[in-house]
Amino acid sequence: MTEKELLEEQLNKLNEVKSIADFINWRTETTSILSAIYSDKSSEYKNFSEMGLYIFYAKEADLPEYLSRSTSFINGCIKAIEIHCLKATQNKNQNKNNVVIHNNPNFSQTQSQQQTQTQNIEDIIRDEIPPSKMREIEEILKTEEPEKTKLEKVGDILQKVGIGVTSSVLARIITSSMGIF
């Protein structure tokens, strides 16, 4: 499951919260997920933690405000991840086996300075994409067709493989290049 999917799942669970006790349970689970995604030293984690400092003193009447603030916060995290993924896929500094990703300094506090990291992605791709589809992709890349045509054909294959597999490949590439795993 990707980081975005995890946060979307938490957003769905938030819609089921009916009491302060439910909210505290949801918040505890979400705090662990944010720590895993960003690290417990990140501004995202700290901001979320500070949002609920007084939750144990809250009244049921305060619940709508907590739900609204939490919904906005999680939606912001999802958008930040989408932007980060989009920037990573648009990165033009690629060669055949390496991808260079310029980290967004706002993505987490531990990544406050832009860094360029390279990661061999061939193994990641081969782990996820079925061998028959990998052979098709390799054959397309060997042709003398224009790059745009190659990209379209590879895109068609990735659509046939499915969004789940393609998302998994992209997520592993991003997390590996950022040093998360």
Buried (B, 14 or more C-beta within 10 A) or exposed (E): EBBBBBBBBBBEBBEEBEEBEBBBEBBEEBBEBBBEBBBEEBBBBBEBBEBBEEBEEBEEEBBEEBBEEBEEBBEEBBEBBEEBBEBBEEBEEEEEEBBBBEBBEEBBBBBEEEEEBBBEBEEBBEEBBEEEBBEBBEEBEEEEEEEEEBEEBBEEBBEEBEEEBBBBBBBBBBBBBBEBE
